[in-house]
Amino acid sequence: MLIEILAAASGDAAPQTQFGFMEAMEQGGVIAWAIFGILVIMSIGSFYILITKLLEQNRIFNQYKQIRNGAFWKAATLSEGASKLEKNSAWRQLVDDGLAAEGQHAKMTDSLEAHDWLHGSLERSENSINAKLANGLPFLATVGATAPFVGLLGTVIGIYRAMIGIAIAGSAQIDKVAGPVGEALIMTAIGLLVAVPAVFAYNWLQIRNKRIAGLLSAFSTDVLAYINSGGAVKPAVATRAAAPAAKPAAPATATKA
């Protein structure tokens, strides 16, 4: 008797719900799980691209700080300066491509100006770096544009199943429509939760890529000027010398009358 009373009391204290997330997904069947799986894959892919691209961009920014503050522009030659840069870096690629273009122009027999050839070669190098930085961003744009509609597909299916439940029951009983409607609302919410971070990540990474593109363009111009001038033209931040300290004034000596 006591056991029955305790069991009844515990059942009243913690009633079992039939309208949770797992219950709604189980009622949705294979289609609901398939849509949920697609949204999960989209979300994982978006965060993976965001993290990897942030690490790549931060590495490029840190390498640029080393160029501006280091001994690159103080080297005797451009080749010596390139040896001080990290291998497989964007900045090292620009310098190597510029030096390669300089050597190729010396072998040409036509009247192509060195400036035009070097400028075109460095521009191609910049474009290849920018294209590499843009890898993965189309996926973020696709997720941001399509994830709400994928969730909406689950919503439509859930509402459709709710209508079927109403038609079979002959009346809109809550136990017949709560599950499908809950599934529909869950799919809509998940679609938005996947799309919004992807859109923010896409815009943020695009802004940072534009900053990197501007730095690459400025560095490419400096390399071009260095090569065309034979090393005479360098960025002002690298050649500016510290102003000499002012000499202290000599103490005044008193003169006797």
N, C-alpha and C positions, 0 to 999 in steps of 0.2 A: 504493500500500500504506500509506504513512504517512498519507495523507488518510483512509483507511478506519479506521485505528487511532484517529486523533484524533476522528473523528466518533463512533465507538463509545464512547470515553472520555467525551466531552462528554454523550452520551446517558445514560451511567451516572451522571454527576455531577448532572445536572439532569433527572430523569425527568418526563415529561409526566403530569399528573394529569387524570383524567377525571371527578372528583367535586368540582369547585369550584363556586362560587356561580353563575357564568354557565352552566356545564354543567347544573346542577340546574334552573335556570330555563328553559333551552332544552328540557329534557326535559319540564317541566311544561306547556309550550305556552302557548296564549292565556290559559287560565284562571289559570295561575300569574302571568303578567305582569299580568293585569287586577287580581288581588288585591294584588300588589305595588304597582301604580300607585295603588290606592285608599288603601293604607297611607301611601304617600309624600304624597299629597294631604292626608290627615289630619294628618300630622306637620308639613307646611309651614303649614297653616292654624292649627294649635295654636301654633306659635312666632310666627307673625305676630300673632295675637291677644294673646299674652303680651307681646310687645314693645310693640305699640301701646297696650295698656291700661296698662302700666307707665309709659310716657311721659305718658299722659293723667293718671294718678293723681299722678305726681310734679309735674306742672304745677299741679294743684289744691292740693297740699300747699305748694308754694312760694308760690302766691298767698295762701294763708291766713297764712303767715308774714308776708307784706307787710301784711296787714290788722292783725295783732296788733302788729306793730312799726312800722307806718307812721303816716300822718297821717289815716287814714280816720275814726276816732272823734273826732279833734280838729277836724274840719271844722265850720263854723258850722251847716250844714244837711246833711240826709241826701243831698240831690241833689248838693251840692258834694262830699261824700265819695264818692258813686258815680262822679263824674267822675274820681276818682283811681284807680279800679280798672280792670283790663284789660277791654276789650270782649270780649263773647262768653265771659266766664268764669262759672263757677257762682255765685260770690259776687256778681258784678254782676247776674246774673239774679234772685237773691233780692231784692236791694235795689230793682231796677226793678219787680219784681212787687209788692213791698210798697208802693211809692209809687203804682203804678197802682191798687192796691186801695183805697188811701186816697182817691184822687181819685174812684173809682167810688162809694164809700160816700157821699160828699157829695152825689151826685146821686140817691140813693135816697129814696123817700117813705115807706117803711114804718118800723117800729120796730126793725129789725135792729140789734143792737149792733155797734159798730165793731170791738170786740175779736173777736167771733165771725167777722165777715167777713174781717178781716185775717188771723186765724189760719188760716182755711180756705184763703185765697188763698196764703199762704206754704207751707202744707202741700202744696197741689197743685204748687207750684213745686219743693219738695223732692222729691216723688215723680217728677216729670219728670226731674230731674237724676239721681236714683238709677237710674231706668229706663235712662237713656242710659249710665250707667256699667256697667250689667249687660249691655249688648249684647255679644254674642260669647261670654259665659260658658256659655250652653247648648250651644254647639258644643264647648267643652272638655269639658263633662260628657258629651256624646254620644260624643266620641272616647274618653274614658277608660272608658266603659261598653261600647263596641262593638268597639274595636280588637282586644282579645284574641280575640273571637269571629270577627272577620274573618280574623285569623291562624289561628285554629283551623279555619276553613273550608279554608284552604290545606293545613293539616295533614291533615285528613280526606281531601282529594283525593289528597295525596301517598301516604298509607297505602293508599288504595284502588288506586292505580296500582302500588304495591309488591306488593299481593296479586295483582293481575292478572299481574305479571311472574313471581311465584312459580308461579302456576297454569299459565302458558304454558311455563315452563322445566321444570316437574315437580319442581323442588327449589329450596330457598332458597339459591341461589347469590348470593354477595356482589355480583357485578357486575350482577345483575338488580335487586336491591333497594336498593343503596346510594344510587343517584341519587334515586329517589322518597322514600326515608326522609330523605335529606339535605335535599331540598326541603321536606318536612314540618316538620323541625326548624327550618329557616331561617324559615319563615312564622310559626311559633310565637314565635320570638325577636323577629322584627320587630314582631309585634303587641304584645308586651309593651313593647318599646322605644318604641313610639308611645303606648301607653296610660299608662304611668307618669308621664312628664313632663306629660301633659295633666291628670292628676289633681292633681299637685302644683301646677301653674299655677292650676287652678281654685280650689283651697283657699286659696292665697296671695292671689290677687286678691280673693276673697270677703272675707277678713279685712281687707284694705286698704279695700275698699268700705264695710265696716261702720264703720271708723274715720272715713272721710270722711262717712258718713251721720250719725255722732254730732257731728262738727264743724259740719255743715250745720244740724242741729237746734239746736245751741247758738247759732249765728250768727243763725238765724231768730228765736229767742227774744229775742235782743238787739235785733234790728231792730224786732220787734213792741213791745218795751218802749220803745224810743226814739220810735216813732211815737205810741203812746198817751200818752206823757208829754210830748209836745211837745219832745223833746230833753233833758229833765231827767235821764232815767235812761240811763246809759251803762255799759259794762263797766268794772269796777274797774281792770283793767290799763291802761285808756286814760286814766282820770281821776286815777289815783294820782299825786300829786306827790312829788318827792324830798324827803326829810326835810332840813330846814335843818341846816347844820353847826353843831355846838356852839361857842359863843363861848369863846375861851380865858380861863381864870381870870386875874383881875388879880393881878399879883405882890404878895406880902405886903410891907408896909413896916415896918421896924423902928421902934419907938417909943423915944424917949429917956426915961430915968427922970428 
